Amino acid sequence: MQQRSVGSSGLRVSRLGLGTMTWGRETDEHEARDGLVAFVDAGGTLVDTAGVYTDGRAETMLGALIGDVVPRDDLVLATKSGLGSRAGRRHVDASRGRLLSGLDASLRRLGTDHVDLWLVHAPDPLTPFEETLSALDHAVATGRTRYVGLSNHGAWQTARAATWQQAVPGRAPLVASQVEYSLLNRSVELDGVPAAEATGLGLLPWSPLGRGVLTGKYRHGLPADSRAASDHWRRFVEAYLDDRAGAVVGAVVRAAEGLDLSPVQVALAWIRDRPLVSAPIVGARTAAQLREALRAEDVVLPTEIVAALDDVSAD
């Protein structure tokens, strides 16, 4: 698999990342193991996780595989802190103390003394931004992480933070912005992409398959084993089951049929080759799904197909 730099930094990652959001819930230990092995065998390096994923079980499962199944040095580990659960509901706390304690807990679960990329999972309106950023500086200075970035922050927040870090000597520069981005959600192109370009950040799109909708599996109903059919993920997926999404999915399916590819390969090749994208994060539930995604590595979409997909998916 080809490797790319993350933004203007020296951090190099595979141009497709492995996401672990389903590990410990829909993805059991056997599927996780098989998927990780397939990913690394294909040349993949970037593995993305977070302390909040299945209440830490995703990191614990990944940590059990590192060293036993895959050497630590073969992976670029990325994790996120600042988002948690309280009384069954998500809450954000990006205070310095909470971020650093969250990172330390992640390191224990992962069984490593550092991660390669640490991201603030979501913006916290109650904590001064400078305090949040000071936690990133401290994590780099103490060797807990090699690089830092933001996840799910608005363009103005990302630009402000990146500019602050670049302007003040001794601060840890931001290198990455992790955002939702796919043929079904291109809102980041309005201001997030320009902000990343101006500050030298690389984009790490999450849900590059439009929460699974771009696979085409929902064209004729809700498969019983799909996310949209589960209580946990129903609302997450339903947002992309409207008429506009149907038109985009139809175009992806037609392109796939004409090119003798799968919709997954077409959708991933499109997002992978967008400007500033370092690596889409694929959160496959099964090893078979991941192997299908990995087949996108050799796909180069014709310019006519890219133009058609751009047109049908434009907001």
C-alpha positions as CSV (number, residue, x, y, z in Angstrom):
1,M,0.0,0.0,0.0
2,Q,1.3,3.5,-0.8
3,Q,2.4,5.7,2.0
4,R,1.6,9.4,2.4
5,S,2.7,12.3,4.6
6,V,0.1,13.7,7.0
7,G,-0.1,17.3,5.9
8,S,3.2,19.0,5.8
9,S,4.6,16.9,8.7
10,G,7.1,14.1,8.6
11,L,4.5,11.6,9.8
12,R,3.9,8.9,7.1
13,V,0.9,6.6,7.0
14,S,-0.7,4.1,4.7
15,R,-3.2,5.8,2.4
16,L,-6.0,3.8,3.9
17,G,-6.5,3.6,7.7
18,L,-8.1,0.9,9.8
19,G,-10.8,2.1,12.2
20,T,-11.8,0.3,15.4
21,M,-15.0,1.9,16.5
22,T,-16.9,-1.4,16.3
23,W,-14.3,-3.5,18.1
24,G,-15.7,-4.9,21.3
25,R,-19.4,-4.6,20.1
26,E,-20.0,-5.7,16.5
27,T,-16.5,-6.9,15.9
28,D,-15.2,-9.7,18.2
29,E,-11.7,-10.8,19.0
30,H,-11.4,-13.2,16.1
31,E,-12.7,-10.7,13.4
32,A,-10.4,-8.0,14.9
33,R,-7.4,-10.3,14.7
34,D,-8.1,-11.4,11.2
35,G,-8.8,-7.9,10.0
36,L,-5.6,-6.5,11.5
37,V,-3.5,-9.2,10.0
38,A,-5.1,-8.7,6.6
39,F,-4.6,-4.9,6.9
40,V,-0.9,-5.2,7.8
41,D,-0.2,-7.9,5.2
42,A,-1.6,-5.4,2.6
43,G,0.9,-2.8,3.7
44,G,-1.5,-0.9,6.0
45,T,0.0,1.0,8.9
46,L,-2.5,3.6,10.3
47,V,-4.8,2.1,13.0
48,D,-7.2,4.6,14.5
49,T,-8.9,4.1,17.9
50,A,-10.2,6.2,20.8
51,G,-10.7,5.8,24.5
52,V,-14.4,6.1,24.2
53,Y,-14.8,3.3,21.6
54,T,-16.9,0.6,23.4
55,D,-15.8,2.1,26.7
56,G,-12.2,1.3,26.1
57,R,-12.7,-2.3,24.9
58,A,-11.5,-1.4,21.4
59,E,-8.2,-0.2,22.7
60,T,-7.9,-3.2,25.0
61,M,-8.5,-5.6,22.1
62,L,-6.0,-3.7,19.9
63,G,-3.4,-3.7,22.7
64,A,-3.8,-7.5,23.1
65,L,-2.9,-7.9,19.4
66,I,0.1,-5.6,19.4
67,G,3.3,-7.6,19.9
68,D,1.5,-10.9,19.8
69,V,0.1,-10.6,16.3
70,V,1.6,-7.5,14.8
71,P,4.9,-5.8,15.9
72,R,4.4,-2.3,17.5
73,D,6.8,-0.8,15.0
74,D,4.7,-1.9,12.1
75,L,1.8,0.3,13.1
76,V,1.1,4.0,13.2
77,L,-1.2,4.2,16.3
78,A,-3.7,7.0,16.5
79,T,-6.0,7.5,19.4
80,K,-8.4,10.2,20.7
81,S,-9.3,11.6,24.1
82,G,-11.8,14.1,25.5
83,L,-15.0,12.3,24.8
84,G,-16.7,10.0,27.3
85,S,-19.9,8.5,28.5
86,R,-21.9,9.6,31.6
87,A,-25.2,8.1,32.6
88,G,-25.5,6.6,29.1
89,R,-24.9,9.8,27.3
90,R,-21.8,11.2,25.6
91,H,-20.1,14.2,27.2
92,V,-17.1,16.3,26.2
93,D,-14.3,17.2,28.6
94,A,-11.2,18.6,26.9
95,S,-9.6,20.1,30.1
96,R,-5.9,19.5,30.5
97,G,-6.3,17.1,33.4
98,R,-9.0,15.0,31.7
99,L,-7.2,14.8,28.4
100,L,-3.9,13.7,29.9
101,S,-5.5,11.2,32.2
102,G,-7.5,9.9,29.2
103,L,-4.3,9.5,27.2
104,D,-2.6,7.7,30.0
105,A,-5.5,5.3,30.2
106,S,-5.3,4.7,26.5
107,L,-1.6,3.9,26.7
108,R,-2.3,1.4,29.4
109,R,-5.0,-0.3,27.4
110,L,-2.8,-0.3,24.2
111,G,0.2,-1.7,26.1
112,T,2.5,1.0,24.7
113,D,4.4,3.9,26.1
114,H,3.4,6.2,23.3
115,V,1.1,6.7,20.3
116,D,2.1,8.2,17.0
117,L,-0.8,10.6,16.7
118,W,-3.1,11.9,19.5
119,L,-6.2,13.8,18.7
120,V,-8.7,15.9,20.8
121,H,-11.9,14.0,20.0
122,A,-14.3,16.9,20.0
123,P,-14.5,20.6,20.9
124,D,-15.3,21.5,24.5
125,P,-17.1,24.8,24.9
126,L,-16.5,24.9,28.6
127,T,-12.7,24.7,28.5
128,P,-10.4,27.5,27.3
129,F,-8.9,26.5,24.0
130,E,-5.4,27.4,25.2
131,E,-5.8,24.9,28.1
132,T,-6.7,22.2,25.7
133,L,-3.8,22.9,23.5
134,S,-1.4,23.0,26.4
135,A,-2.3,19.3,27.0
136,L,-1.1,18.5,23.5
137,D,2.2,20.3,24.1
138,H,2.7,18.4,27.4
139,A,2.0,15.0,25.8
140,V,4.6,15.6,23.0
141,A,7.1,17.0,25.5
142,T,6.8,14.0,27.8
143,G,7.0,11.4,24.9
144,R,3.4,10.2,25.2
145,T,2.7,11.0,21.6
146,R,4.8,11.9,18.5
147,Y,2.2,14.1,16.7
148,V,-1.1,15.8,17.6
149,G,-4.2,17.0,15.9
150,L,-7.9,17.6,16.3
151,S,-11.0,15.6,15.5
152,N,-14.6,16.8,14.7
153,H,-13.6,20.5,15.2
154,G,-15.0,23.3,13.1
155,A,-12.9,24.9,10.5
156,W,-12.5,28.1,12.5
157,Q,-11.5,26.2,15.6
158,T,-9.0,24.1,13.6
159,A,-7.5,27.1,11.9
160,R,-7.3,29.1,15.2
161,A,-5.6,26.2,17.0
162,A,-3.1,25.4,14.2
163,T,-2.2,29.1,13.8
164,W,-1.7,29.4,17.6
165,Q,0.5,26.4,17.8
166,Q,2.6,27.6,14.8
167,A,3.0,31.2,16.1
168,V,4.1,30.4,19.6
169,P,7.7,29.0,19.9
170,G,7.9,25.6,21.6
171,R,4.3,24.6,21.0
172,A,3.6,21.3,19.3
173,P,2.3,21.9,15.8
174,L,-1.0,20.3,14.7
175,V,-0.6,17.9,11.8
176,A,-4.0,16.4,11.3
177,S,-7.7,17.1,11.2
178,Q,-10.1,14.1,11.5
179,V,-13.5,14.9,10.0
180,E,-16.5,13.1,8.5
181,Y,-16.1,13.2,4.8
182,S,-17.5,11.1,2.0
183,L,-19.6,11.4,-1.2
184,L,-22.6,11.8,1.1
185,N,-21.1,14.5,3.3
186,R,-18.8,17.0,1.5
187,S,-19.5,19.9,3.9
188,V,-15.8,20.0,4.9
189,E,-14.9,21.2,1.5
190,L,-16.6,24.6,2.2
191,D,-14.2,25.8,4.8
192,G,-12.5,22.8,6.4
193,V,-10.4,22.0,3.4
194,P,-9.2,25.6,2.9
195,A,-8.4,25.8,6.6
196,A,-6.3,22.6,6.4
197,E,-4.6,23.8,3.3
198,A,-3.7,27.2,4.9
199,T,-2.3,25.6,8.0
200,G,-0.6,22.5,6.5
201,L,-2.9,19.9,8.0
202,G,-3.7,16.5,6.5
203,L,-7.3,15.3,6.5
204,L,-8.2,11.9,8.0
205,P,-11.8,11.3,6.8
206,W,-14.0,9.1,9.1
207,S,-17.0,7.3,7.7
208,P,-15.7,7.5,4.1
209,L,-18.4,5.0,3.1
210,G,-21.2,7.4,4.2
211,R,-21.9,5.4,7.4
212,G,-22.1,2.2,5.3
213,V,-24.7,3.6,2.9
214,L,-22.3,3.9,0.0
215,T,-21.8,0.1,-0.1
216,G,-25.2,0.0,-1.7
217,K,-26.5,-2.4,0.9
218,Y,-29.6,-0.2,1.7
219,R,-30.9,0.2,-1.8
220,H,-33.6,-2.4,-1.4
221,G,-34.3,-2.2,2.4
222,L,-32.6,-2.8,5.7
223,P,-30.5,-5.9,5.9
224,A,-31.1,-7.7,9.3
225,D,-27.4,-7.6,10.1
226,S,-26.8,-4.0,9.1
227,R,-26.1,-1.0,11.3
228,A,-29.4,0.7,10.4
229,A,-31.2,-2.4,11.7
230,S,-29.6,-2.1,15.1
231,D,-30.8,0.0,18.0
232,H,-27.3,1.3,18.7
233,W,-26.6,2.6,15.1
234,R,-30.1,3.3,13.7
235,R,-30.1,7.1,14.1
236,F,-26.4,7.3,12.9
237,V,-27.3,5.7,9.6
238,E,-30.8,7.0,9.0
239,A,-29.5,10.5,8.3
240,Y,-28.2,9.2,5.0
241,L,-31.2,7.2,3.8
242,D,-32.9,10.0,2.0
243,D,-33.6,10.7,-1.7
244,R,-30.4,12.7,-2.2
245,A,-28.3,9.9,-0.8
246,G,-30.2,7.4,-3.0
247,A,-29.2,9.4,-6.1
248,V,-25.5,9.4,-5.0
249,V,-25.5,5.7,-4.2
250,G,-27.2,5.0,-7.5
251,A,-24.4,6.8,-9.3
252,V,-21.7,4.9,-7.4
253,V,-23.3,1.6,-8.2
254,R,-23.6,2.4,-11.9
255,A,-19.9,3.5,-11.9
256,A,-18.9,0.3,-10.2
257,E,-20.8,-1.9,-12.6
258,G,-19.3,-0.1,-15.6
259,L,-15.7,-0.4,-14.2
260,D,-16.2,-4.0,-12.9
261,L,-15.6,-2.8,-9.4
262,S,-17.6,-2.8,-6.2
263,P,-19.3,0.3,-4.8
264,V,-16.9,0.2,-1.9
265,Q,-13.9,0.4,-4.2
266,V,-15.4,3.3,-6.1
267,A,-16.4,5.3,-3.0
268,L,-13.0,4.7,-1.3
269,A,-11.0,5.6,-4.4
270,W,-12.9,8.8,-4.8
271,I,-12.4,10.0,-1.2
272,R,-8.8,8.7,-1.0
273,D,-7.8,10.9,-3.9
274,R,-9.4,14.2,-2.8
275,P,-7.1,17.1,-2.1
276,L,-5.3,17.1,1.3
277,V,-6.6,13.6,2.2
278,S,-3.9,11.6,3.9
279,A,-5.9,8.5,4.7
280,P,-9.6,7.6,4.9
281,I,-10.4,5.6,8.1
282,V,-12.4,2.5,7.2
283,G,-14.3,1.0,10.1
284,A,-15.1,-2.4,8.7
285,R,-17.1,-4.7,11.1
286,T,-15.7,-7.9,9.6
287,A,-12.4,-9.0,8.1
288,A,-14.3,-9.8,4.9
289,Q,-15.5,-6.2,4.6
290,L,-12.0,-4.9,5.3
291,R,-10.5,-7.1,2.6
292,E,-13.0,-5.7,0.1
293,A,-12.0,-2.2,1.1
294,L,-8.3,-3.0,0.7
295,R,-9.0,-3.9,-2.9
296,A,-9.4,-0.2,-3.6
297,E,-5.6,0.2,-3.4
298,D,-5.1,-0.4,-7.1
299,V,-8.1,1.5,-8.3
300,V,-7.7,4.7,-10.2
301,L,-11.0,6.2,-11.2
302,P,-11.3,7.7,-14.7
303,T,-11.6,11.5,-14.7
304,E,-15.0,11.3,-16.3
305,I,-16.3,9.1,-13.4
306,V,-14.8,11.4,-10.9
307,A,-16.5,14.4,-12.5
308,A,-19.8,12.6,-12.6
309,L,-19.6,11.7,-8.9
310,D,-18.6,15.2,-8.1
311,D,-21.6,16.5,-9.9
312,V,-24.2,14.2,-8.4
313,S,-22.9,14.6,-4.8
314,A,-22.5,18.4,-4.9
315,D,-24.6,20.1,-2.2
